[in-house]
Amino acid sequence: MNLRRRTIDSRSLISDNELSLDPLDSASSISPLTTTTATAAATTTTTTATTTADLLTTPSNDVLLDVTLKASVWEHFERLIGVVPLTAKCSICEENLLTPNYGTSSLRRHLFQRHGLQQFGLNETPQPCVATHRLTRKEKENLDALAVDAIIQDGRAFGDFQKSGFKKYINALKPGYKPPTRNYIVKKLKRLHQQHTNYTVTEFEQADFLSVTCDFWTNRQQKSFLVITGHFIDKDFNEHCKVLKFITFEGRHFSKLIAEVIEKELISLGLFNKLITITCDGAANMRDMFNYFNRPHITYIRCIAHKLHLIICNSLNLWVKEKKNRTTTAMAETVEYDSSEDNDEDDLPIRLTQMIRSMSVDVDYISSENSLSKNGDDSSNEPQSENESTDVSSDEDEWIDSDHDEEIIDNFIEGVNLQDVVLDDLQTRVKKVVHIAREIVNTSKRTAILSNFLEKKRINYNLQVPKDERIKRRLSNDVKTRWNSSYKMLSTISMYRDLISDMFKNKGNIDLTNKQRKKLASIELTTDQWDLIKLLVTLLQPFYSATKVLSNNTYPTIGSALYLIRSLEENLVELESNLTLNALKAKVLEKFQYYLTKDTDQFNTLKMYGFFDPTGLAALTKVEQTSVEKQLTQIFKKSFVPTASSSTSSSGAAYTVPKSNNIDKAWEAFLKCTNKELEQEVTTATTTSIQDEFKRYKNLATKLYALKLLL
C-alpha cells in the first residue's frame, strides 16, 4: 500500500534537552538537503519497521547515509556545555574530543578506529577528482612580476587583477594562478622604488658632470608635481638619461623653496656637487631659483620648447583679446559671436572625454588611493610636458580620438600674451579664423546632431578613398599651454574641409533649431578663410616637427636644439611665391629673433655647449666657431698651466687619426662644394696645441655628422 511520508526537521533526531541547549546545531552539522523524505525512515514514528541497521544495508542515496550516521553518532557522545572550544565526551571511553561547530567527522573516526564500530567506518561518497594546476615558485614570481609591470606601464589600479572578470580570464589562461593583491603591489612598488634608486646612484657615480631638466605641473585636483631628469655622457661618449626624482610638491612655488627641494633631492643621490646646468622653462620662479643654490656657477638653460611655444602664440596672437577701436559701431561689435548664447535646449553638455589621472611615485605617498598621473602623449590632445615622450614614427595614429577639453596647469602659460592689443589687418584675419575654427569644433562637439553628421560623413569618405588617404583624426580644440594643439586644430579643420562645407550647405536639412542654424551661419568659413587656414598649416608644420623632436624620449642635446633653431630660421627667411605666407613668416620671424637669437646670454650658451656636439657644430657659422674657440682658449689658459711634459706627447709621436672610409663620396663632394669640406688631419706635428685639438675635433665631428645623415 502507499505510505504517507512526511518531512521532518533534523532537530527531531536530537533530544529536547539537546535542542534547547544548541539551537543552531542542525545548521552546522546537517545540510538543508538532509531534510528530505528519506530521513523519515530513521525515526520510530514512520509506518515501516525500518531500523538504523536496515538503512545501512538497504540501497539508499548518499544523503540518507550521511544523515543517518550523523544522527546516530550522538548516541555515543555527550556534548559538554560551556566548554571552549566546543567539545564532546565519548560515552564509551569518556575521552573528550574537539568538535568544531559540532562537526561529527572526528567523532565518527573515533568510534570506528577506537571502538571498532564498523558502521561509522563507511567513507562518504568520493567527490569527483578535479584537475589542479600547481605552479612552481619561480613561475608564480614571474607572473607576479609581469602583473606589477602591467600596472606600472599601463597605469592600472592596484586592485585590477583582483576583479572578478580579470580573475576569470587569468584562470582560463593559467589555471591555478592567483594574481597579486593590492597590498602585494604596494609592497613591491616600495621595493622597486628603492632598487631603482640604488641602481641610479650606482649608474650616476661615473658621471663627472651632470645636467638636469626639471618641470612643474598641477593637475585638476590642484596637486603639484616636480620631475627631475638627469643627463650625463660617460667616458665612452654614451648618453645616459634617467628620471632622478618624481615627487609631489607640497609647498608654494616660491623660488627659494624650489631650489631647496631640488638641492635636497640631488644631495640624497650624491649628485649635487656634479651639477653644472639646469634646463627649465622661463617662469620667474624658475629663473630666480638659481640665486638660492648653495653652489655657484650652475648655468640656467631655458627650455627651447617653451620658447617655440611663446614664438607661435605671441606672433600669431592666438590668445590675445583684440582691443576695440573707439570708432567701432555697435553693429560691428555684434559680429563677434558670443559663445554663451550656444546654450540651446537641444545641445548636449560638454563631456570630459579624458580625465587627468595623477600619482606621486614618491614612496612616502603610496597609499590605498593610488592613481597614476599620465599626461597624454601625442596620441591624445591633452597637453604634454616638455620632457614627455612623443612617438615620432606614427604621425597619423596620434590624432585618433584626440580631444582638448582638458588642460594641465603648468608654466607654459607664463609669457603668453593675453591682454588687449591693437592688431593690424593680417593679425586680425588670423585671430578671426582661429576663433571661428574653435567655434566650429565646439559647436560640432556640443551638438549631437552635428557630431553624428560629421562622423557619418567621415566614415563614408573613408570608404571611398585609399587607406593611406583616410581621415583618422577627430576634431579637437586647442589650449593655451601647448601651441601645437592649435596646429592640430587647424590641420584637422583643413582636412575636414569638404565635410564641414557639406555641414554648412545642409544646415537647412539637418534637424536643428533656428538658434543652431543661425549659429552655424555665423561661423561659416569663406574661401579666403579656408585658404588662410591652409597657409597657417604650411607655416606651422616645421615648428610642429621641431617640437616633436624636442619632446622626444631620447632627450635631444643642445647641439640638436641649436640645429633646429637654425633650420627654422632659414625656413622663415626663405621667401615663398605667396605674399600672405611671406607676411606670416615675417611676423613669426620677428618673435623668433626676439626670443632666441636676440637673447644674447642664452644664445651664446647654446653656441658654447652646442660646439661640442657634431650636430650643433654643423649649425654654427665659421665666425661663430672661431668666436667659441677663442672663449675656450681663454678658459684653457686660466684653468691649465702649460708644462713641458704636457705640451709634448709622452712618446713624441704625433696625434694621428686613421682615415675613415665610411664617408660616402657623394657626401664628401657635397661638403666640399658647400665650403664644409673636412679639415686636414694633424699628422706631421710632433707637438700639439689647443688649436690643433680644435682642428682634430672638427674633422671628426664633421665625419660623424655626415655618417649620421647617411644613417
Helices and strands as residue ranges (DSSP letters): G 10-13, H 16-21, H 25-29, G 32-34, G 37-42, H 52-57, H 62-73, E 77-80, E 87-90, E 96-98, G 100-102, H 105-115, G 118-121, H 137-154, G 160-162, H 164-173, H 182-203, G 204-206, E 210-218, E 224-233, E 239-249, H 255-268, G 272-274, E 275-280, H 284-288, G 289-291, E 299-302, H 304-315, E 321-322, H 330-333, G 339-341, G 363-365, G 397-399, E 409-410, G 411-413, E 420-421, H 425-446, H 448-464, G 467-469, H 483-495, H 497-505, H 514-522, H 527-550, H 558-573, H 579-592, I 593-597, H 600-610, H 614-619, H 622-639, H 644-647, H 665-673, H 690-710
